[in-house]
Amino acid sequence: MRTAQFTEPAPAAAAHWSVGEITVHRVDEMPLPPATGPWLLPAATPDVVAEHAWLRPDHAGPDGVLHLDSHSFALVVDGLRVLVDTGIGNGKTRANQAWHNLRTDYLERLAAIGFTPENVDLVILTHLHTDHVGWNTREVDGAWVPTFPRARYLTSRVEREFWAAYDMDEARSGMFRDSVVPVEQAGLLDLVDVPADGVDVADGLRLLPAPGHTPGQIAVRVSSAGAAALITGDAVHHPVQLARPEIGSCVDIDPVQSEATRRALLAGLADTGALVLGTHFPAPTAGHVIAEGDGYRLVPVADLPEGR
């Protein structure tokens, strides 16, 4: 996708939520430009959005255009500082002009919640798309080096092996060269086998298979003291897909599998009290999934007041 450069609006205020004894922070990078929604989810037309009044004003504008964000989630689990996905990144050559050569204060926002490049222990990559791996690296003296040099970076083995065999165009190859390969060359990337019922990578942190958008995509389940949350990755890009789970992304590699995964995840969340944390959901970002008609609805959960 190529879009015109746009003026980046100020991001929403930093947010965080409790999952039992675990606090999950949203670390903002940038709102995605308005052209993203019609391109990414072409079946989510203004007429479809108008059928679901709960999508406005938080998740769509009065014109029916979807709101989408780029952000990470950060949490401390089992004594480990964990970051889930790393956004688009700064100073990188990208075909999408809205993502090209960014200059955001993402690292300052990360530091404001006590996460620095030097103290992050674990980076979980739900999949290896451009807008999920960008802050894996940063430029130092003209070279791309791991941003989090003490961390282990995790992704699924299926995901990495798929892209290793894929006939990439130059734009994707460039992304791998600047954001994935330097982590591998530093010996920091761990490939995880993720069975159908998932795998624990720390106490209260479980990786679940979520294939379709990419073959090896994972979702991340957080649990503590009887509470649970699910970080979606791109199995669900936007809340409109709760109302209409059949709506898929134009970049889903296997659209049929993607829909099946989305339906299974939503069915498992519905009416359970578990929190869903959308990897691209705009503020309020988190909520409970409830069954409604042939689909679902998101009931937002407000972030905690500062100091909690």
N, C-alpha and C positions, 0 to 999 in steps of 0.2 A: 504494500500500500504506500502511495506517495500522497502526502497532503501538503497544503501550503503551511508555511511557518505561522504560528499563532502566538499571541501574547499570553504567556502563562499566568493564569489567575493565581491568587494566593491560595495555598492549600488549606484544607479544613484544619481546625485546631487539633493537636495531637490527642489521641483517644486511647483508652485502655479499659479492659474488662477483667473481671474475676472469673476464673474457672476453678472452683474450690479454693485451694490455697495458692494457685498459680495466677499471676497477672500477665495478661497478654496485651502488648502494646502494638498499635498501628504506627508504623514509621513511614511518613508520607514522602513520596518523591515528587509526583506532579499529577494534576488532573490530565486525563487524556483529551485530545481536542474533540470538538463536537462531531467531526466527520468520522470518528472512530466507530460509533454505534451503527450507523447505516451500512458501513463497510463490513464490520465484524459480524453483525447479527442481522443480515438483510431481511429476514422474515419478521423481525420485530419492528414492523411499520408503525407510524403514528396511529393508524386505526386500531392495531392490536393493542398498543399501549393505552389508548382511550377506553378499551374494554375493562381495564383494571385500574380503577381510580386510586388504589392504594400505592401505585407506583409514583404518583406525583404528590408533592414536589421534590421529594428527596432523590428519587431514582431516575426521573425524567423531567424534562421541562414542559411548559404548557403546550409547546409545539410537538410534543411526543418524542423529541430527540433524547436518546439515552445518555445518562451521566455515567462515566467510567473513570477509574483512578488507577495509578500505579503506586503501589506501596508494598512494604514488607511487614511481617509480623515478628515481634521480638518477645522472648519470654525466658525466664529462668526455670529450668526443670532439673531436678536431681543435682543441683549445684552447678549446672552447665548454663552458660549464656548461649541461647539458641536464636538464630535468625532463619526465618522461612522465606525464601526467594529474595533476590537482590536487585530487582528493578532493571532500569535501562542503562544507568551509568553515565558518567560524565566524559566528555571529550572524545566520544567514539564516532567513527564514520558510519553513518546509517543511511540506507536508501529512503527510509521514512523521514522526511525532513523535519517533522515534529519531534523526532527522537535524535536528530543529528547534532553532534557536538554540544550536548547539554552542559549547562553550568548551574546545577542545583546545589542546595546546602544539605543534601541528604545525610552526609556524615556528621554534620553539626546536630541535626535532629536526632540521629542515633546516639550521639554523645550526651544529649540532653536527658536521656533516660538511663544513662550509665553504661552504654555499650560503646566501646571504642574498637578501632581496628585491632588493637593489641589484646583485648580481653574477650573477644568472641571465641567461644569454644567449638561451636557446631553450626554449620550452614547447611540447611536442607533445601535442595533444589527440586521443586515439584516436577519440573520438566525443563528441557534445554531450549527454550525459545528466548529470543532476543530480550524481551521485556521481563525476564525472570532471572537473568544471569549477569546483567551488566555491571553491577557493583562487586562481582566476584574479583575484579581486578581494578587497579587504578594505574595511571601513568606515572612512572618515576624515572627521571633522567632519560626520557625517550623510549622506555620499555614498559610493557604491561606486566605488572607483578601482582600477586595475590593481595587483595585489600586486607584480608584477615589472616595473617601469616601463621598464627598459632592454632587456627581452626582446622577441623576436619570438615571437608565439603562432602555431602552425601547426595547421591541420586540413585535411581534404580539401574541395575545392570541392563535390563531390557532397553531402557531409554538411551543409554550411552552406546550400546551396541547397534541399535537401530540407526542412529545418526552416523556412526562409523562406516556403515555400509551404504549410506544414502548418497545419491548423486546431487550434491549441493550446488546451488548457483553461487556466484562470487559474493553476494551480500551475506548469505548464511555462512559461507566458508570464512569470510572476514570476521564475522561474529565469533565463530569458534576459535579463530586464531587469537583474538584479543581478549576473550572472556572465559574460555574453557580450557584451551590447551595450556596456558601458563599455569593454571592450577594443577593440571595433570603433571606437567614437567617439574613442578615443585614437590610432587609426591603427596599432595594434599587431598586428592579426589578418591573417595571410597565408593565403590559400586556395591549396591545392596540387593540381594535377592528378596523380592517382596511376594510372598505367597498369597493365595486368594484370601486368607483370613488376616493378612497383615503381618507386620513384624515390629517388635518393640526395639527402639534404639536408645531409650532411656526410660527410667521409671516415670510413667505418665505420658509417654510420647510414643505414638505408634504410627507407622507408615502403612497406608492402605492402597492397594492398586486401584487406579482410576483411569483405565485406558480409553482410548478413542480419540481425544484431542491430539495426543501423541500415543504411541504404543506403550511407553513405559511410564506415563504420568502417574504420580502418586498424590493422594490427599493425606493430610496430617491430622490425626486424632490426638487431642489433648484431654487428659482426665486427671482429676484430683478430688479427693474427699467426696465422692459420689456425684460430682458434676463432670460434664463433658462438653467439648467443642470440636468442631471440624473445620479445618482450613481447607478451602475447596480446590486450590489450584485453578486450572481453567476447565475443570469439569462443569463448573457453573461460572460463566463470565458476569452475569447480571441477573438481578432479581426477576426480570421479565421471564426468565427461563424457569422460575418456580411456577408462575402462572401458566406457562406454556412449555412444558419440558421438551416438546418436540422441536423447539427452536434451537438450531445448532449454529456453530461458528463456521464462517467461510474457510477457515484454516484447519478445521478438524480433519485429521488424516483418515479416520474411519468414522464417518457420520453416524452410521447405524450403531456401532459400539459406543460412541460418545453419548448418544441418547440413552442407550441401555444403562450405561454407568450413571448418568445424571439421575435417571428415574430410581435406580437402586439406592443411590446416596440420599436422595430426598425422601424416599419411603422410609429409610432407616432413621432419618432425623425427625420426621413428622410427629408432632404431638408428644415428643419425648422430653421436652424441656432442655434438650441439648442446644448449644449455641452454634450457629453457623457463622463463620467468618469468611466473607467473600474476598478473594484475592484481588479482584478488580471492582468490588462494590464501593460506590461512593459513600460518604457519611450518610447514615449512621453506621454502615458497614456490617454490623453484627445484629443478629436477631434470632428468633425462634421460628421454626417452620411449622405451619399448621395446614392440615388438609382443607381444601376448599374446592368444591365441584370436582372437575376432572384433573385439577392440579393442586397447587399449594399457594400459600401466601406467606410473606415475611412479616413478622411482627417485630419491629425494631426494639433493640435493647440499648438503652442509653449508656454512654461511657461513664466511668466513675468520676466523681469530682476530683479535682486536683488534691494531691496529698494522700489519696487512698490507694 
